[in-house]
Every structure is written in C-alpha cells, then in structure tokens.
Amino acid sequence: MTVTATTVQGGLATLTDEIISELRDRVGCPVLAPEDPGFDAIREVYNAMHPGEPALVVSCSGTADVIDAVRFARDNGLVVSVRGGGHSIAGLSASDNALLIDLAPMHAVQVDRAARVARVQGGAVWGDVDRETQAFGLATPGGVVSDTGVAGLTLGGGYGWLRRQHGLACDHLVSAEVVGADGRVRTASENENADLLWALRGGGGNFGVVTWFTFALEEIGPTVAFVGTFYPVAEAAQVIRGWRDYVNVAPNEVTATCLTITLPADPELPEAVHDQACVVIGGVYAGDAERGMDILQPLRELGTPLMDMSQPMPFTAVQSGFDAFFPRNTMQAYWKSRYLSELSDAAVDFVAAKAAERPSPMTLVNVFHMGGAIADVPVGATAFAQRSSPFLLSIDGNWTDPADNDRNIAWVRDTFAESARFGNDGVYLNFTGSAEEPAESGVDSAFGANLRRLAEVKAKYDPTNVFRANNNITPASG
Ligand SMILES: Cc1cc2nc3c(=O)[nH]c(=O)nc-3n(C[C@H](O)[C@H](O)[C@H](O)COP(=O)(O)OP(=O)(O)OC[C@H]3O[C@@H](n4cnc5c(N)ncnc54)[C@H](O)[C@@H]3O)c2cc1C
C-alpha cells in the first residue's frame, strides 16, 4: 500500500510500505493508514464539515512518540497537523494529506497541591483538568464545554466562566514542554526560552507540539453560584439591554454571557422550552456560592423566564452543562466573531433581530462580557492582543444536514459583515471560519501590535513553517 502526503514544498510525496514501516518501527504507538481498521473513527472531530483525510495518523502515547513523528516528518519533508481536542471550527487539526500527530491518548493531569499547579498533557480536554483539580477545590480558567481540547483553546487565548475574575487560559500557563520543528524538546518558562512561553500564550499552534502544559491553579468551588435563565426570543431586546446594564457595573467575580438557541423537544426539558427560540443568560460567580446567588439574582428577572436552571452547582457540572448541545462529529459548523467597543442600543437591537432569524435551531448568536482580569494584563505581556474590548459577538453556525451548508454559511457571513458597524477590527481566532479562507482568518488584526514579535519567534523556532496547519504566522525574514 502507498499513501500520498503533502510536502512542505507544496508538492505531494508517495509514502511506500517501506517508508511507513520505518515510521512504525520508530514510534512506540499505533500508526494508522487509510486502509487500517479504526482509521475512520480516529479521524472524528467536532466539525463534521471538516473530517479531513490525513495521510497517516500517529496516535501518540507520549512525548517520545511526538519527537519521533516530528523527526519522521522532517526527514521526509512532510506537512504535519497536530490535534489536541479536535474542536477547531476551521478544521485546522484535520488537514488533508498531512501526517496527523494525534495527541488524544495523552490526556494525563497531575495536580501539585503544594505548588498550586497542574501539569496537563497535550491531548487532554477540559473535563480531564476539571475532574482532577476540583478534587482539591482548585481550577484553572478553561472553556465552557468539557470535551474542548486544552491545547487549542489555551494556545489561542481561552475564554471560560472564570475569565473576568482570573483571566484567560493562556494567562495561567506558567510553563510548557514543546517538541520543536527540529525534533528537539524545549521547556518554555519565565527562566528558559521565555520568548517561546510569551508566544504560546495566545500565538496558537505555530511554535511546535506542546506535550505538557503547566497551569497555575486558583481556589474555586467545589460549588459555585450559577445562573441559567431562558427567556423567549420575543423578549430578546429587553433582556439583552438589561443584561448589558447589569454586566457593565458587575464585580469581576461575575462572568456572564448571553446566547440564543432553540432547544429540541427533549422530554427531559420542560415543555415550555420545546422547540422555542430562547435568549439564555448564563453566568457564574467565582466566590462564595450563597452570596453569588444574591448578586446574580437580577439576571433571573430580566423578562418572563420559560425555564430557570439557576442554582448553586458543582463547578464540574457548570463546566459540562452545555455539552449536550455540542456533540462531536454531528454538527456542520461555521463560526465568526468580532470584538465590540461597546454594546450600544443599536447593537442590542441588531443582536435581537439576528437571534430571531437564525436559520438553524442550534445556531447561536452570543455576546460575551469581557474586561476584568483579561484587561488587567498589558497587551505586550503575552501574544494574545485582544484585551481591551468589553464585549465579543460570536455568530456560531451549527447545523446537521450538509445539504444546508451554503445557506447557513451565507447567513453567518452576512451577519458577520453587517455587524461590522458595531465592532472593531479584532476577531477571536479560536472562533473563526474556515481554513480555506486564510485571508479572512484575521491573523493580522487579532495579533495587532504583537504580530511582528510573533513572526520573529516563529522564525527562531520554526523557520520553515513546518507547523502551518493553524492560524498561521509567517516567519520573519532576515
Ligand atoms: C463546542 C465548542 C466549544 C468551545 N468552547 C470554547 C470556550 O468556551 N472558550 C474558548 O475560548 N473557545 C472555545 N471553543 C473554541 C476552541 O477554543 C477552539 O476550537 C480550539 O482550537 C480547540 O482546541 P482543540 O485542542 O480542541 O482543537 P484542535 O482542533 O485539536 O486544534 C486546534 C489548533 O490547535 C493546534 N494544536 C492542538 N493541539 C496542539 C498541541 N498540543 N500543540 C500545539 N498545537 C496544537 C492544532 O494544530 C490546531 O491548529 C469551542 C469550540 C467548540 C467546537
């Protein structure tokens, strides 16, 4: 059997049986080719629109396998793609004809209580981290869906329920073990390769394969105050205005998001929300749970709720509370986002109107409240540059039938274009589009003043751009 793989020069290489056997001999883990049993299952990612047709999948068991896979790719001039949790909306971890370095088996989490840090392997998902850290009443800021990968989310910034009190996931990254394009392992920390640590804090997967992350931990929970109040979409403008006025003066312990969704007629849900378009106010208070419920109470009184799930909840339950809406390998997904300098009345009316006209029940129009600890970090202190906007608008197209792709993609694109009058130029790269649209990926505007330094760090650690299946930064020349 032979396999065709993309080369870094842009051509195609034929990998013979002999070459593939050489890779199998080098690594200590399974290597799957398209004809092997299990190949289709191992390709599964969140976005069913981008299943990807990798040339080979190296299903890594540990750092040694990653080193061998990178060296094999280097020796054969192959393009690699790296997969952590497989949640890239743009399909960045599912490139056709690439050598896929799959980190899913590498999901260990070790908590060091004395040092208040967690060591997390490169293929872990947030559910793995929350489970281990919450055993000790600790947490690090992660995402809001438990099977999103730690790697992609952290490397791209990382917004979750703790963002206003404790900042971004990348802000808690204190060190990392990285396999570089040269196949060498480096530590990135404040004391060693500090430029690499700076770049990993928001610069994406451009600088190598992160095999271990070390995160600082905060005391959280184990019970936190949670608000999840579902209002009818007919009340959207009133509810979103009330939410905006509340969050504009809320303390940093409060992180709240407003989203629109149409829930299915699930017998486990109250009939009042069956097939109803809802505006949902979700919020967490990162502090005493009882006090938090009092502080969050106004968010439950913004209209006439159809359903109210608000209550003190285990933090792990909050962190997996939205999982059912995001099943892997089922949704066709196309998302776009932009930061807003303010949420004016006109912007609220726009969001409310778009919430009502969504073309698919699982399509979300979200507004995230930012600020707090995110904005406390100077723009140049980490690669992540988008810190000053108080709101982020995210238009998340999710639908199931591929026949509806064109209609849904067009709606997201049009809505995104129309929203330009309310936003600034910045986009959140973890919530963007499609790998086929590099010109629109927004790398320049997302990194802003940090782009030049990022290009220099890229040139130092990956001069030939081996790691290009990402929101790619062109290595600085000369
Ligand atoms: C259902 C869903 C919920 C989400 N919720 C949130 C949220 O709450 N907050 C938020 O900020 N974002 C969220 N996102 C967006 C998410 O942050 C990005 O999709 C992110 O890229 C996912 O990371 P991953 O490891 O799962 O992705 P992957 O698809 O595995 O990888 C994404 C990118 O990271 C690179 N990469 C992956 N692992 C490594 C590694 N170990 N070393 C180097 N590079 C690597 C890949 O090559 C690729 O370029 C969500 C996405 C989905 C689909």
PDBQT file of the ligand as one rigid body, heavy atoms in Angstrom, charges set to zero:
ROOT
HETATM    1  C1  LIG A 501     -18.146  23.027  21.071  1.00  0.00    +0.000 C 
HETATM    2  C2  LIG A 501     -17.066  24.046  21.218  1.00  0.00    +0.000 A 
HETATM    3  C3  LIG A 501     -16.979  24.803  22.371  1.00  0.00    +0.000 A 
HETATM    4  C4  LIG A 501     -15.984  25.760  22.518  1.00  0.00    +0.000 A 
HETATM    5  N1  LIG A 501     -15.927  26.498  23.669  1.00  0.00    +0.000 NA
HETATM    6  C5  LIG A 501     -14.950  27.417  23.826  1.00  0.00    +0.000 A 
HETATM    7  C6  LIG A 501     -14.841  28.185  25.032  1.00  0.00    +0.000 A 
HETATM    8  O1  LIG A 501     -15.622  28.011  25.957  1.00  0.00    +0.000 OA
HETATM    9  N2  LIG A 501     -13.863  29.101  25.115  1.00  0.00    +0.000 N 
HETATM   10  C7  LIG A 501     -12.958  29.318  24.110  1.00  0.00    +0.000 A 
HETATM   11  O2  LIG A 501     -12.092  30.169  24.270  1.00  0.00    +0.000 OA
HETATM   12  N3  LIG A 501     -13.030  28.600  22.972  1.00  0.00    +0.000 NA
HETATM   13  C8  LIG A 501     -13.989  27.658  22.809  1.00  0.00    +0.000 A 
HETATM   14  N4  LIG A 501     -14.064  26.940  21.644  1.00  0.00    +0.000 N 
HETATM   15  C9  LIG A 501     -13.093  27.207  20.583  1.00  0.00    +0.000 C 
HETATM   16  C10 LIG A 501     -11.811  26.432  20.885  1.00  0.00    +0.000 C 
HETATM   17  O3  LIG A 501     -11.009  27.187  21.759  1.00  0.00    +0.000 OA
HETATM   18  C11 LIG A 501     -11.010  26.170  19.603  1.00  0.00    +0.000 C 
HETATM   19  O4  LIG A 501     -11.795  25.463  18.698  1.00  0.00    +0.000 OA
HETATM   20  C12 LIG A 501      -9.727  25.406  19.932  1.00  0.00    +0.000 C 
HETATM   21  O5  LIG A 501      -8.884  25.439  18.806  1.00  0.00    +0.000 OA
HETATM   22  C13 LIG A 501      -9.999  23.969  20.315  1.00  0.00    +0.000 C 
HETATM   23  O6  LIG A 501      -8.850  23.328  20.752  1.00  0.00    +0.000 OA
HETATM   24  P1  LIG A 501      -8.652  21.771  20.454  1.00  0.00    +0.000 P 
HETATM   25  O7  LIG A 501      -7.368  21.345  21.043  1.00  0.00    +0.000 OA
HETATM   26  O8  LIG A 501      -9.892  21.041  20.823  1.00  0.00    +0.000 OA
HETATM   27  O9  LIG A 501      -8.591  21.840  18.876  1.00  0.00    +0.000 OA
HETATM   28  P2  LIG A 501      -7.786  21.074  17.759  1.00  0.00    +0.000 P 
HETATM   29  O10 LIG A 501      -8.720  21.029  16.611  1.00  0.00    +0.000 OA
HETATM   30  O11 LIG A 501      -7.209  19.798  18.231  1.00  0.00    +0.000 OA
HETATM   31  O12 LIG A 501      -6.582  22.071  17.463  1.00  0.00    +0.000 OA
HETATM   32  C14 LIG A 501      -6.776  23.433  17.170  1.00  0.00    +0.000 C 
HETATM   33  C15 LIG A 501      -5.453  24.078  16.765  1.00  0.00    +0.000 C 
HETATM   34  O13 LIG A 501      -4.503  23.927  17.820  1.00  0.00    +0.000 OA
HETATM   35  C16 LIG A 501      -3.365  23.189  17.377  1.00  0.00    +0.000 C 
HETATM   36  N5  LIG A 501      -2.984  22.250  18.431  1.00  0.00    +0.000 N 
HETATM   37  C17 LIG A 501      -3.780  21.351  19.029  1.00  0.00    +0.000 A 
HETATM   38  N6  LIG A 501      -3.110  20.693  19.982  1.00  0.00    +0.000 NA
HETATM   39  C18 LIG A 501      -1.855  21.187  19.982  1.00  0.00    +0.000 A 
HETATM   40  C19 LIG A 501      -0.704  20.932  20.769  1.00  0.00    +0.000 A 
HETATM   41  N7  LIG A 501      -0.704  20.055  21.766  1.00  0.00    +0.000 N 
HETATM   42  N8  LIG A 501       0.427  21.627  20.500  1.00  0.00    +0.000 NA
HETATM   43  C20 LIG A 501       0.446  22.550  19.513  1.00  0.00    +0.000 A 
HETATM   44  N9  LIG A 501      -0.627  22.844  18.743  1.00  0.00    +0.000 NA
HETATM   45  C21 LIG A 501      -1.759  22.170  18.997  1.00  0.00    +0.000 A 
HETATM   46  C22 LIG A 501      -3.845  22.471  16.137  1.00  0.00    +0.000 C 
HETATM   47  O14 LIG A 501      -2.815  22.158  15.263  1.00  0.00    +0.000 OA
HETATM   48  C23 LIG A 501      -4.815  23.459  15.534  1.00  0.00    +0.000 C 
HETATM   49  O15 LIG A 501      -4.142  24.442  14.807  1.00  0.00    +0.000 OA
HETATM   50  C24 LIG A 501     -15.046  25.963  21.481  1.00  0.00    +0.000 A 
HETATM   51  C25 LIG A 501     -15.132  25.194  20.314  1.00  0.00    +0.000 A 
HETATM   52  C26 LIG A 501     -16.125  24.254  20.179  1.00  0.00    +0.000 A 
HETATM   53  C27 LIG A 501     -16.224  23.452  18.918  1.00  0.00    +0.000 C 
ENDROOT
TORSDOF 0
